[in-house]
Each structure stands twice: as C-alpha cells, then as structure tokens.
C-alpha cells in the first residue's frame, strides 16, 4: 500500500465502522490510472485471438466455457 500512496494513487482513511482499521480509497489519479489500465487490457485481450480463424475462436470459446463450468463445481 505504501507505493500507491506515495504515488498519489490511493490513500488510507480511518474506517468509520472500525476505529482500529483503515479503508483504502483511490484518489482521482488512481481512478484515472485504473481506467487507462482497463482500456489497455481490453485492447490487448481483443487482439489475442487475432491469429485464429472464426471457427477456431468458436472452438476455443466452447472449450473455455466447458473448462469454466468444470472448475466452477470444484470450489
């Protein structure tokens, strides 16, 4: 938590419900950085399947869906 706080991205505030605890809050700069990271992530993720044909993407989607269904039952 120290680095984001030093960079002005987050701040600790006393937790109103627990006088011994602190809550972490994003600063406006932190929210901007998070939005920029989300935009970059979305762009990169959209480009990952680019080398695959439409059929390969459908197959991959189906396989991943089956994998997720299987792992959802193991938690």
N, CA, C and O atoms as CSV, one atom per row, in Angstrom:
chain,resi,resn,atom,element,x,y,z
A,1,UNK,N,N,0.812,-1.184,0.000
A,1,UNK,CA,C,0.000,0.000,0.000
A,1,UNK,C,C,0.864,1.260,0.000
A,1,UNK,O,O,0.412,2.323,-0.426
A,2,UNK,N,N,2.087,1.146,0.470
A,2,UNK,CA,C,2.935,2.333,0.569
A,2,UNK,C,C,3.223,2.964,-0.788
A,2,UNK,O,O,3.142,4.183,-0.933
A,3,UNK,N,N,3.560,2.140,-1.787
A,3,UNK,CA,C,3.902,2.696,-3.106
A,3,UNK,C,C,2.731,3.438,-3.756
A,3,UNK,O,O,2.909,4.580,-4.178
A,4,UNK,N,N,1.538,2.832,-3.853
A,4,UNK,CA,C,0.423,3.587,-4.446
A,4,UNK,C,C,0.111,4.874,-3.666
A,4,UNK,O,O,-0.282,5.885,-4.248
A,5,UNK,N,N,0.289,4.820,-2.365
A,5,UNK,CA,C,0.038,6.015,-1.564
A,5,UNK,C,C,1.088,7.089,-1.865
A,5,UNK,O,O,0.759,8.266,-2.012
A,6,UNK,N,N,2.357,6.669,-1.956
A,6,UNK,CA,C,3.431,7.614,-2.277
A,6,UNK,C,C,3.238,8.240,-3.659
A,6,UNK,O,O,3.564,9.406,-3.878
A,7,UNK,N,N,2.696,7.436,-4.593
A,7,UNK,CA,C,2.479,7.915,-5.952
A,7,UNK,C,C,1.200,8.747,-6.081
A,7,UNK,O,O,0.900,9.264,-7.158
A,8,UNK,N,N,0.456,8.875,-4.996
A,8,UNK,CA,C,-0.765,9.666,-5.032
A,8,UNK,C,C,-1.931,8.953,-5.698
A,8,UNK,O,O,-2.876,9.598,-6.152
A,9,UNK,N,N,-1.873,7.620,-5.759
A,9,UNK,CA,C,-2.926,6.846,-6.419
A,9,UNK,C,C,-3.992,6.355,-5.447
A,9,UNK,O,O,-5.120,6.066,-5.846
A,10,UNK,N,N,-3.629,6.263,-4.173
A,10,UNK,CA,C,-4.565,5.774,-3.159
A,10,UNK,C,C,-4.239,6.436,-1.836
A,10,UNK,O,O,-3.160,6.996,-1.641
A,11,UNK,N,N,-5.197,6.354,-0.939
A,11,UNK,CA,C,-4.976,6.907,0.400
A,11,UNK,C,C,-5.674,6.040,1.433
A,11,UNK,O,O,-6.688,5.400,1.153
A,12,UNK,N,N,-5.113,6.036,2.623
A,12,UNK,CA,C,-5.725,5.307,3.736
A,12,UNK,C,C,-6.551,6.295,4.538
A,12,UNK,O,O,-6.129,7.419,4.808
A,13,UNK,N,N,-7.733,5.848,4.907
A,13,UNK,CA,C,-8.598,6.652,5.780
A,13,UNK,C,C,-9.077,5.764,6.918
A,13,UNK,O,O,-9.212,4.550,6.769
A,14,UNK,N,N,-9.326,6.391,8.046
A,14,UNK,CA,C,-9.873,5.640,9.168
A,14,UNK,C,C,-11.184,4.997,8.739
A,14,UNK,O,O,-12.019,5.631,8.094
A,15,UNK,N,N,-11.352,3.739,9.105
A,15,UNK,CA,C,-12.600,3.033,8.826
A,15,UNK,C,C,-13.646,3.527,9.811
A,15,UNK,O,O,-13.451,3.458,11.025
A,16,UNK,N,N,-14.748,4.021,9.288
A,16,UNK,CA,C,-15.792,4.582,10.141
A,16,UNK,C,C,-16.457,3.518,11.012
A,16,UNK,O,O,-16.995,3.841,12.071
A,17,UNK,N,N,-16.428,2.253,10.583
A,17,UNK,CA,C,-17.071,1.171,11.332
A,17,UNK,C,C,-16.123,0.490,12.310
A,17,UNK,O,O,-16.566,-0.206,13.223
A,18,UNK,N,N,-14.837,0.684,12.127
A,18,UNK,CA,C,-13.843,0.013,12.963
A,18,UNK,C,C,-12.758,1.021,13.299
A,18,UNK,O,O,-11.911,1.325,12.460
A,19,UNK,N,N,-12.776,1.532,14.498
A,19,UNK,CA,C,-11.843,2.616,14.849
A,19,UNK,C,C,-10.383,2.184,14.819
A,19,UNK,O,O,-9.491,3.032,14.844
A,20,UNK,N,N,-10.121,0.872,14.767
A,20,UNK,CA,C,-8.740,0.383,14.689
A,20,UNK,C,C,-8.289,0.144,13.256
A,20,UNK,O,O,-7.099,-0.040,12.999
A,21,UNK,N,N,-9.229,0.147,12.331
A,21,UNK,CA,C,-8.903,-0.194,10.951
A,21,UNK,C,C,-8.825,1.016,10.043
A,21,UNK,O,O,-9.197,2.129,10.412
A,22,UNK,N,N,-8.339,0.764,8.867
A,22,UNK,CA,C,-8.267,1.772,7.819
A,22,UNK,C,C,-8.942,1.225,6.567
A,22,UNK,O,O,-8.982,0.015,6.347
A,23,UNK,N,N,-9.458,2.110,5.770
A,23,UNK,CA,C,-10.016,1.757,4.470
A,23,UNK,C,C,-9.123,2.396,3.408
A,23,UNK,O,O,-8.574,3.479,3.612
A,24,UNK,N,N,-8.987,1.717,2.285
A,24,UNK,CA,C,-8.172,2.224,1.187
A,24,UNK,C,C,-9.107,2.831,0.149
A,24,UNK,O,O,-10.092,2.209,-0.248
A,25,UNK,N,N,-8.796,4.039,-0.286
A,25,UNK,CA,C,-9.597,4.752,-1.276
A,25,UNK,C,C,-8.702,5.192,-2.424
A,25,UNK,O,O,-7.589,5.674,-2.212
A,26,UNK,N,N,-9.205,5.020,-3.649
A,26,UNK,CA,C,-8.484,5.530,-4.808
A,26,UNK,C,C,-8.630,7.041,-4.870
A,26,UNK,O,O,-9.691,7.590,-4.572
A,27,UNK,N,N,-7.567,7.696,-5.256
A,27,UNK,CA,C,-7.612,9.135,-5.490
A,27,UNK,C,C,-8.082,9.346,-6.932
A,27,UNK,O,O,-8.169,8.382,-7.693
A,28,UNK,N,N,-8.383,10.578,-7.318
A,28,UNK,CA,C,-8.719,10.817,-8.729
A,28,UNK,C,C,-7.623,10.309,-9.676
A,28,UNK,O,O,-7.925,9.743,-10.726
A,29,UNK,N,N,-6.369,10.508,-9.310
A,29,UNK,CA,C,-5.265,9.988,-10.134
A,29,UNK,C,C,-5.288,8.473,-10.189
A,29,UNK,O,O,-5.009,7.886,-11.234
A,30,UNK,N,N,-5.615,7.839,-9.084
A,30,UNK,CA,C,-5.710,6.386,-9.043
A,30,UNK,C,C,-6.827,5.875,-9.935
A,30,UNK,O,O,-6.665,4.867,-10.622
A,31,UNK,N,N,-7.966,6.569,-9.926
A,31,UNK,CA,C,-9.081,6.177,-10.794
A,31,UNK,C,C,-8.708,6.351,-12.265
A,31,UNK,O,O,-9.064,5.516,-13.097
A,32,UNK,N,N,-7.998,7.422,-12.588
A,32,UNK,CA,C,-7.545,7.631,-13.973
A,32,UNK,C,C,-6.588,6.527,-14.405
A,32,UNK,O,O,-6.703,6.004,-15.513
A,33,UNK,N,N,-5.643,6.168,-13.535
A,33,UNK,CA,C,-4.680,5.113,-13.853
A,33,UNK,C,C,-5.383,3.782,-14.040
A,33,UNK,O,O,-5.037,3.021,-14.944
A,34,UNK,N,N,-6.373,3.489,-13.193
A,34,UNK,CA,C,-7.120,2.247,-13.308
A,34,UNK,C,C,-7.903,2.200,-14.619
A,34,UNK,O,O,-7.940,1.161,-15.277
A,35,UNK,N,N,-8.526,3.310,-15.004
A,35,UNK,CA,C,-9.271,3.364,-16.266
A,35,UNK,C,C,-8.339,3.165,-17.458
A,35,UNK,O,O,-8.684,2.460,-18.407
A,36,UNK,N,N,-7.167,3.780,-17.411
A,36,UNK,CA,C,-6.197,3.613,-18.505
A,36,UNK,C,C,-5.729,2.167,-18.597
A,36,UNK,O,O,-5.569,1.635,-19.695
A,37,UNK,N,N,-5.509,1.533,-17.456
A,37,UNK,CA,C,-5.085,0.130,-17.451
A,37,UNK,C,C,-6.190,-0.760,-18.005
A,37,UNK,O,O,-5.908,-1.710,-18.735
A,38,UNK,N,N,-7.426,-0.469,-17.673
A,38,UNK,CA,C,-8.548,-1.264,-18.181
A,38,UNK,C,C,-8.661,-1.120,-19.694
A,38,UNK,O,O,-8.922,-2.101,-20.390
A,39,UNK,N,N,-8.470,0.087,-20.208
A,39,UNK,CA,C,-8.530,0.318,-21.652
A,39,UNK,C,C,-7.429,-0.467,-22.359
A,39,UNK,O,O,-7.678,-1.104,-23.382
A,40,UNK,N,N,-6.236,-0.423,-21.826
A,40,UNK,CA,C,-5.112,-1.161,-22.411
A,40,UNK,C,C,-5.377,-2.662,-22.359
A,40,UNK,O,O,-5.146,-3.371,-23.339
A,41,UNK,N,N,-5.854,-3.136,-21.235
A,41,UNK,CA,C,-6.157,-4.564,-21.093
A,41,UNK,C,C,-7.209,-5.001,-22.103
A,41,UNK,O,O,-7.061,-6.043,-22.740
A,42,UNK,N,N,-8.264,-4.216,-22.253
A,42,UNK,CA,C,-9.316,-4.546,-23.224
A,42,UNK,C,C,-8.742,-4.642,-24.642
A,42,UNK,O,O,-9.082,-5.557,-25.391
A,43,UNK,N,N,-7.879,-3.702,-25.003
A,43,UNK,CA,C,-7.282,-3.701,-26.343
A,43,UNK,C,C,-6.405,-4.931,-26.557
A,43,UNK,O,O,-6.476,-5.578,-27.602
A,44,UNK,N,N,-5.592,-5.243,-25.580
A,44,UNK,CA,C,-4.705,-6.406,-25.696
A,44,UNK,C,C,-5.521,-7.693,-25.762
A,44,UNK,O,O,-5.251,-8.559,-26.595
A,45,UNK,N,N,-6.513,-7.821,-24.890
A,45,UNK,CA,C,-7.329,-9.034,-24.873
A,45,UNK,C,C,-8.101,-9.211,-26.182
A,45,UNK,O,O,-8.279,-10.336,-26.649
A,46,UNK,N,N,-8.550,-8.127,-26.765
A,46,UNK,CA,C,-9.278,-8.207,-28.033
A,46,UNK,C,C,-8.370,-8.698,-29.158
A,46,UNK,O,O,-8.839,-9.353,-30.088
A,47,UNK,N,N,-7.086,-8.392,-29.081
A,47,UNK,CA,C,-6.159,-8.780,-30.130
A,47,UNK,C,C,-5.592,-10.184,-29.987
A,47,UNK,O,O,-5.035,-10.721,-30.944
A,48,UNK,N,N,-5.721,-10.787,-28.820
A,48,UNK,CA,C,-5.125,-12.108,-28.596
A,48,UNK,C,C,-5.623,-13.178,-29.570
A,48,UNK,O,O,-4.809,-13.947,-30.081
A,49,UNK,N,N,-6.924,-13.259,-29.844
A,49,UNK,CA,C,-7.371,-14.323,-30.754
A,49,UNK,C,C,-7.221,-13.971,-32.233
A,49,UNK,O,O,-7.672,-14.737,-33.084
A,50,UNK,N,N,-6.612,-12.853,-32.559
A,50,UNK,CA,C,-6.500,-12.406,-33.951
A,50,UNK,C,C,-5.919,-13.462,-34.894
A,50,UNK,O,O,-6.388,-13.568,-36.028
A,51,UNK,N,N,-4.916,-14.249,-34.478
A,51,UNK,CA,C,-4.361,-15.232,-35.414
A,51,UNK,C,C,-5.293,-16.421,-35.672
A,51,UNK,O,O,-5.030,-17.220,-36.570
A,52,UNK,N,N,-6.367,-16.547,-34.905
A,52,UNK,CA,C,-7.269,-17.692,-35.053
A,52,UNK,C,C,-8.374,-17.383,-36.058
A,52,UNK,O,O,-8.832,-16.246,-36.170
A,53,UNK,N,N,-8.785,-18.395,-36.772
A,53,UNK,CA,C,-9.922,-18.237,-37.683
A,53,UNK,C,C,-11.198,-18.119,-36.842
A,53,UNK,O,O,-11.181,-18.371,-35.637
A,54,UNK,N,N,-12.292,-17.738,-37.483
A,54,UNK,CA,C,-13.568,-17.615,-36.773
A,54,UNK,C,C,-13.961,-18.968,-36.165
A,54,UNK,O,O,-14.454,-19.022,-35.038
A,55,UNK,N,N,-13.745,-20.051,-36.907
A,55,UNK,CA,C,-14.064,-21.381,-36.393
A,55,UNK,C,C,-13.207,-21.763,-35.205
A,55,UNK,O,O,-13.697,-22.336,-34.232
A,56,UNK,N,N,-11.931,-21.445,-35.287
A,56,UNK,CA,C,-11.032,-21.724,-34.165
A,56,UNK,C,C,-11.433,-20.928,-32.930
A,56,UNK,O,O,-11.368,-21.438,-31.811
A,57,UNK,N,N,-11.849,-19.673,-33.132
A,57,UNK,CA,C,-12.291,-18.854,-31.990
A,57,UNK,C,C,-13.539,-19.459,-31.351
A,57,UNK,O,O,-13.654,-19.488,-30.125
A,58,UNK,N,N,-14.478,-19.945,-32.174
A,58,UNK,CA,C,-15.678,-20.588,-31.632
A,58,UNK,C,C,-15.305,-21.840,-30.841
A,58,UNK,O,O,-15.828,-22.077,-29.752
A,59,UNK,N,N,-14.391,-22.641,-31.403
A,59,UNK,CA,C,-13.940,-23.850,-30.695
A,59,UNK,C,C,-13.271,-23.493,-29.373
A,59,UNK,O,O,-13.542,-24.118,-28.347
A,60,UNK,N,N,-12.411,-22.505,-29.398
A,60,UNK,CA,C,-11.732,-22.068,-28.181
A,60,UNK,C,C,-12.751,-21.595,-27.151
A,60,UNK,O,O,-12.657,-21.942,-25.973
A,61,UNK,N,N,-13.714,-20.810,-27.592
A,61,UNK,CA,C,-14.740,-20.311,-26.683
A,61,UNK,C,C,-15.487,-21.480,-26.044
A,61,UNK,O,O,-15.726,-21.484,-24.836
A,62,UNK,N,N,-15.853,-22.471,-26.856
A,62,UNK,CA,C,-16.552,-23.637,-26.328
A,62,UNK,C,C,-15.723,-24.416,-25.322
A,62,UNK,O,O,-16.227,-24.829,-24.278
A,63,UNK,N,N,-14.452,-24.615,-25.637
A,63,UNK,CA,C,-13.567,-25.327,-24.720
A,63,UNK,C,C,-13.387,-24.571,-23.405
A,63,UNK,O,O,-13.421,-25.165,-22.327
A,64,UNK,N,N,-13.198,-23.270,-23.505
A,64,UNK,CA,C,-13.026,-22.473,-22.288
A,64,UNK,C,C,-14.305,-22.468,-21.456
A,64,UNK,O,O,-14.244,-22.512,-20.228
A,65,UNK,N,N,-15.450,-22.415,-22.109
A,65,UNK,CA,C,-16.723,-22.444,-21.380
A,65,UNK,C,C,-16.859,-23.768,-20.622
A,65,UNK,O,O,-17.278,-23.781,-19.464
A,66,UNK,N,N,-16.505,-24.882,-21.275
A,66,UNK,CA,C,-16.556,-26.187,-20.599
A,66,UNK,C,C,-15.593,-26.235,-19.430
A,66,UNK,O,O,-15.922,-26.759,-18.366
A,67,UNK,N,N,-14.406,-25.689,-19.626
A,67,UNK,CA,C,-13.412,-25.643,-18.554
A,67,UNK,C,C,-13.946,-24.854,-17.357
A,67,UNK,O,O,-13.822,-25.296,-16.215
A,68,UNK,N,N,-14.540,-23.685,-17.618
A,68,UNK,CA,C,-15.073,-22.867,-16.542
A,68,UNK,C,C,-16.226,-23.553,-15.819
A,68,UNK,O,O,-16.331,-23.476,-14.595
A,69,UNK,N,N,-17.085,-24.219,-16.573
A,69,UNK,CA,C,-18.187,-24.962,-15.957
A,69,UNK,C,C,-17.632,-26.046,-15.027
A,69,UNK,O,O,-18.139,-26.246,-13.924
A,70,UNK,N,N,-16.602,-26.730,-15.478
A,70,UNK,CA,C,-15.998,-27.783,-14.669
A,70,UNK,C,C,-15.370,-27.212,-13.402
A,70,UNK,O,O,-15.583,-27.736,-12.309
A,71,UNK,N,N,-14.605,-26.147,-13.547
A,71,UNK,CA,C,-13.913,-25.585,-12.374
A,71,UNK,C,C,-14.873,-24.907,-11.418
A,71,UNK,O,O,-14.577,-24.811,-10.227
A,72,UNK,N,N,-16.025,-24.428,-11.902
A,72,UNK,CA,C,-16.995,-23.784,-11.010
A,72,UNK,C,C,-17.515,-24.768,-9.970
A,72,UNK,O,O,-17.868,-24.371,-8.859
A,73,UNK,N,N,-17.563,-26.041,-10.321
A,73,UNK,CA,C,-18.056,-27.041,-9.390
A,73,UNK,C,C,-17.013,-27.546,-8.412
A,73,UNK,O,O,-17.328,-28.365,-7.548
A,74,UNK,N,N,-15.771,-27.073,-8.528
A,74,UNK,CA,C,-14.696,-27.593,-7.668
A,74,UNK,C,C,-14.308,-26.625,-6.564
A,74,UNK,O,O,-13.351,-26.883,-5.833
A,75,UNK,N,N,-15.006,-25.545,-6.429
A,75,UNK,CA,C,-14.624,-24.554,-5.404
A,75,UNK,C,C,-15.075,-24.960,-4.036
A,75,UNK,O,O,-14.834,-24.240,-3.067
